[in-house]
Amino acid sequence: MLKNRMPKKLAIIIVNWNSYALTHDTLASVHQTTYKDFDIVLVDNASTDDSVAQLKQNHPEIILLQNEQNTGFTGGNNKGMQYALDHGYEYVLLLNNDVAVEKNFLEPLLQALEENENLGAVQPLIYFHHDRELVWNAGTRFNPWTGVTKTKGYQYKDQGQKLKSRASTSSYQKIDWITGCAFMVKTKALQKVGLLYEPFFIYYEDVDLSFRIKEAGLALGYVPSSVIYHIAGMSHKSTTKTSEGYISPKVHYLNARNHIWLLKKYTKLLYAPTVIIYQSLYYLGVTAYFIVRGRWQKLKAFYRGISEGLQQSITI
């Protein structure tokens, strides 16, 4: 851990939980970047493997923070962001621990934020790691009539878009929310709106923070000249199939609960009728799917999430 020195401009926050190999590869990729005025603040979420020992031995350059329990994506990143706020960084980048980055991915993101006072946060163009011409996220949108969040370009096969995007003179495009996979934000924006809402644990926390930034009068941007590659699904997908499939029932619980929390907080009265109708039909569709497939634990978790989402609300 580095101590007693002036902070750099950017704090890159990476959260690790029992996944040293993935985190190591991400760190190695980030260290190859052409921009160097950053510190890596790595938060370990109470790993039970040898992650901490490995990180200390093989990555002495990082600022290592340790949680006593697994506080999820929200708690882990909040610990890192609070460190950044306390130590005077200008920018924070939340970066998943399962990505590889282009060497010049930081400069376009920082340039967009530095040149646009009204811009609060930005994200890069993200491809799948296993197929670097397959788009994972090329911007985002939110439909207020249905309450659905979507990523643009998902699973679009790039045929020259990448090269065109990198050479683009357009600094950024306005979007509705920023993905937590690579969420760069001005610390002065965080000082206005606060950090991630920790009870989310994971899922929709990035959308909520994005909406709070927009409510503070700041725009959100997608920077296509910045490129990274994501091993999608590592946070929720098992490598072995069970009677419930590959995805844990907890994922469906958290997604259902958190989405309802989000909609209760941000749905305007005008859109409420169509949101309720659309989401009710969606719940019926999911219910039918789980019954047909015999996913009884997932069905139970899904309805537990709906119940808690309706009974509880976001308090931040």
SVG drawing of the C-alpha trace seen along z (x, -y; Angstrom):
<svg xmlns="http://www.w3.org/2000/svg" viewBox="-53 -24 58 54">
<polyline fill="none" stroke="black" stroke-width="0.4" points="0.0,0.0 1.2,-3.5 1.1,-6.0 2.2,-9.6 2.2,-11.0 0.1,-13.4 -2.9,-11.8 -3.1,-11.7 -5.9,-13.1 -7.9,-9.8 -8.7,-7.0 -9.6,-3.7 -11.7,-1.6 -11.8,2.1 -13.7,4.5 -12.4,8.1 -14.2,11.0 -12.7,14.4 -11.5,13.8 -7.8,13.0 -7.0,14.4 -9.6,12.1 -8.5,9.1 -4.9,9.8 -5.6,9.8 -7.6,6.5 -4.8,4.9 -2.2,6.0 -4.3,4.5 -4.9,1.2 -1.1,0.9 -0.5,0.9 -2.5,-2.3 -0.8,-5.3 -2.3,-7.6 -0.5,-7.3 -1.9,-10.0 -4.0,-7.5 -4.0,-5.4 -5.7,-2.0 -7.8,-1.7 -8.6,2.0 -11.3,3.0 -11.4,6.6 -14.8,7.7 -13.8,10.1 -12.5,12.8 -12.1,16.2 -9.5,17.4 -5.9,16.2 -6.8,13.0 -5.5,10.5 -2.1,12.3 -1.7,12.6 -2.6,8.9 -0.2,7.8 2.6,9.9 2.1,9.3 0.6,5.8 2.4,3.7 1.6,0.6 -2.2,0.6 -3.9,-1.0 -5.6,2.0 -8.6,1.5 -10.3,4.4 -13.9,4.9 -14.7,7.2 -17.7,8.6 -18.9,8.8 -20.8,5.6 -21.5,6.2 -20.8,4.0 -22.3,1.0 -20.5,1.3 -17.2,2.2 -17.2,-0.7 -18.5,-3.1 -15.5,-2.3 -13.2,-3.1 -15.2,-6.3 -15.1,-7.6 -11.3,-7.1 -11.1,-9.1 -13.3,-11.9 -11.2,-12.0 -7.9,-12.2 -8.6,-14.8 -9.0,-13.0 -10.7,-14.9 -12.2,-11.9 -13.3,-8.4 -13.6,-5.4 -15.6,-2.4 -14.1,0.5 -15.2,4.1 -12.6,6.7 -13.4,8.7 -12.3,6.4 -9.5,5.7 -8.9,2.2 -7.4,0.5 -4.2,-1.3 -5.7,-4.7 -9.1,-4.2 -8.6,-6.8 -7.7,-9.9 -11.1,-10.3 -13.1,-9.8 -11.1,-12.4 -11.1,-14.8 -14.9,-14.7 -15.3,-15.4 -12.6,-18.1 -13.9,-20.0 -17.6,-19.9 -18.6,-21.5 -22.2,-20.2 -21.0,-16.6 -21.1,-14.6 -20.2,-11.1 -19.1,-9.1 -18.7,-5.5 -16.7,-3.9 -17.8,-1.6 -17.8,1.9 -17.3,5.1 -17.6,8.7 -14.2,10.1 -14.6,13.4 -15.5,11.8 -14.0,8.4 -16.3,7.4 -19.5,8.2 -20.9,5.2 -21.9,5.4 -22.8,1.8 -22.7,-1.1 -24.7,-3.5 -27.9,-3.3 -31.5,-4.3 -34.4,-4.3 -38.1,-4.1 -40.2,-6.1 -43.4,-4.6 -42.4,-1.0 -39.7,-1.4 -37.3,0.6 -33.5,-0.1 -31.7,1.1 -28.2,1.0 -27.7,-0.1 -26.0,2.2 -26.2,5.3 -24.8,8.3 -24.4,6.2 -21.6,7.6 -19.3,4.7 -18.2,4.4 -16.0,1.4 -17.9,-0.5 -15.0,-0.1 -12.4,-1.8 -14.9,-4.5 -15.7,-5.2 -12.1,-5.4 -11.4,-8.0 -14.6,-9.9 -14.2,-13.6 -17.4,-13.6 -16.4,-13.8 -19.5,-12.1 -23.1,-11.3 -25.8,-12.0 -27.3,-8.8 -29.8,-8.0 -27.6,-6.1 -24.0,-4.9 -23.1,-1.3 -21.3,-0.3 -18.9,1.8 -16.9,-1.4 -18.4,-4.4 -16.2,-7.5 -17.5,-10.4 -16.4,-13.8 -15.8,-13.7 -17.6,-17.1 -20.7,-15.4 -20.4,-12.7 -20.1,-15.4 -23.5,-16.8 -25.5,-13.6 -23.8,-11.0 -22.5,-7.6 -24.2,-4.3 -27.2,-3.3 -25.8,-0.3 -29.0,1.7 -29.1,2.4 -26.0,4.6 -25.8,5.1 -28.0,4.4 -29.7,1.0 -27.3,-0.8 -25.6,-2.4 -28.9,-3.5 -30.0,-5.1 -26.7,-7.0 -26.9,-8.1 -30.4,-9.4 -29.3,-11.4 -26.5,-12.9 -29.0,-14.0 -31.4,-15.4 -28.5,-17.5 -28.5,-19.2 -25.5,-17.3 -25.5,-15.3 -24.3,-11.7 -22.1,-10.8 -21.1,-7.8 -17.6,-8.2 -17.2,-5.8 -13.5,-6.5 -12.8,-4.8 -12.9,-1.0 -12.8,1.8 -13.8,5.6 -16.0,7.2 -16.3,10.8 -20.0,10.5 -22.0,12.4 -19.2,13.1 -21.1,11.6 -24.1,13.9 -23.5,16.9 -22.2,20.3 -19.9,22.4 -21.9,25.5 -25.6,26.1 -28.0,27.1 -31.7,27.9 -32.3,24.2 -30.0,23.5 -26.7,21.5 -28.0,18.3 -28.6,18.1 -32.1,17.5 -30.6,14.6 -30.0,12.8 -33.7,12.8 -34.5,11.7 -32.2,8.7 -33.2,7.7 -36.9,7.8 -36.6,5.9 -34.1,3.3 -36.0,2.6 -39.2,1.9 -37.2,-0.3 -36.0,-2.3 -39.4,-2.6 -41.1,-3.7 -38.5,-6.5 -38.4,-7.8 -41.6,-7.0 -43.6,-10.2 -47.4,-10.1 -47.9,-10.5 -46.1,-7.3 -47.3,-5.2 -50.3,-3.5 -48.3,-2.2 -45.4,-1.2 -47.7,0.8 -49.4,2.5 -46.1,3.3 -44.3,4.6 -47.3,6.7 -47.3,8.4 -43.6,8.9 -44.0,10.5 -46.6,12.9 -44.3,13.9 -41.4,14.6 -43.8,16.6 -44.9,18.7 -41.4,19.3 -40.2,20.4 -43.2,22.8 -42.7,24.4 -39.0,24.9 -39.5,26.1 -37.4,23.3 -39.2,23.2 -36.5,21.7 -36.1,18.9 -39.9,18.3 -39.9,18.1 -36.9,15.7 -38.5,13.6 -41.7,13.1 -39.8,12.4 -38.0,9.6 -41.3,8.2 -42.8,8.3 -39.8,6.5 -39.7,4.0 -43.3,3.1 -43.0,2.9 -39.7,1.0 -38.4,-2.1 -35.1,-3.8 -34.3,-6.3 -31.3,-8.1"/>
</svg>
